[in-house]
């Protein structure tokens, strides 16, 4: 019986079914785990390392795969039929509350801008020891304008909602909501942006965001 087999493997690590359920449910609900995000996530991440093979085999039964980056101590789930790592469809993949949801045009554009800014900082050696890139909010807006011909939402509530979405995905960090009102305030881009938005996703998102070519009338 599956539960019995799982329980035996857990006992070998001095864990029980409740420990296993807590970890798996957290992963399925949030779709990711970042060790330095909180004490809770640190405990769960360390637990995952102890029973990594068991967790991955269990999730694989549902077609869910795990991408684990041990260098930056995070892991992310990928739903059935998706490519790992990265996003197969730039408009349709996200991991917040469920394994698959849709990105808005604003979210898609910001994801692309964050990846481009991270790549630029990487080339210039402006990545800190933890792999983060520090950028002022204003620079993100400029990157959107220069690279995509787009702007951050004019309404502050919409702008905050957009950055909160990125933080929910653990792709950025900022100290407080008030920072989003100040263009000179700094935020951090998490190194997982490189795997979340792959090279293929860059191409896909550029295609999504590019206006259709005009055709000459016959």
Rosetta blueprint (number, residue, H / E / L):
1 X L
2 X H
3 X H
4 X H
5 X H
6 X H
7 X H
8 X H
9 X H
10 X H
11 X H
12 X H
13 X L
14 X L
15 X L
16 X L
17 X H
18 X H
19 X H
20 X H
21 X H
22 X H
23 X H
24 X H
25 X H
26 X H
27 X H
28 X H
29 X H
30 X H
31 X L
32 X E
33 X E
34 X E
35 X H
36 X H
37 X H
38 X L
39 X H
40 X H
41 X H
42 X H
43 X H
44 X H
45 X H
46 X H
47 X H
48 X H
49 X H
50 X H
51 X L
52 X H
53 X H
54 X H
55 X H
56 X H
57 X H
58 X H
59 X H
60 X H
61 X L
62 X L
63 X L
64 X L
65 X E
66 X E
67 X E
68 X E
69 X E
70 X L
71 X L
72 X L
73 X L
74 X E
75 X E
76 X E
77 X E
78 X E
79 X L
80 X L
81 X L
82 X L
83 X L
84 X L
85 X L
86 X L
87 X L
88 X L
89 X L
90 X L
91 X L
92 X L
93 X L
94 X L
95 X L
96 X L
97 X L
98 X L
99 X L
100 X L
101 X L
102 X L
103 X L
104 X L
105 X H
106 X H
107 X H
108 X H
109 X H
110 X H
111 X H
112 X H
113 X H
114 X H
115 X H
116 X H
117 X H
118 X H
119 X H
120 X H
121 X H
122 X H
123 X H
124 X L
125 X L
126 X L
127 X E
128 X L
129 X L
130 X L
131 X L
132 X L
133 X E
134 X E
135 X E
136 X E
137 X H
138 X H
139 X H
140 X H
141 X H
142 X H
143 X H
144 X H
145 X H
146 X H
147 X H
148 X H
149 X L
150 X L
151 X L
152 X L
153 X L
154 X L
155 X L
156 X H
157 X H
158 X H
159 X H
160 X H
161 X H
162 X H
163 X H
164 X H
165 X H
166 X H
167 X H
168 X H
169 X L
170 X L
171 X L
172 X E
173 X E
174 X L
175 X L
176 X L
177 X H
178 X H
179 X H
180 X H
181 X H
182 X L
183 X L
184 X L
185 X L
186 X E
187 X E
188 X E
189 X E
190 X L
191 X L
192 X L
193 X H
194 X H
195 X H
196 X H
197 X L
198 X L
199 X H
200 X H
201 X H
202 X H
203 X H
204 X H
205 X H
206 X H
207 X H
208 X H
209 X H
210 X L
211 X L
212 X L
213 X L
214 X L
215 X L
216 X L
217 X L
218 X L
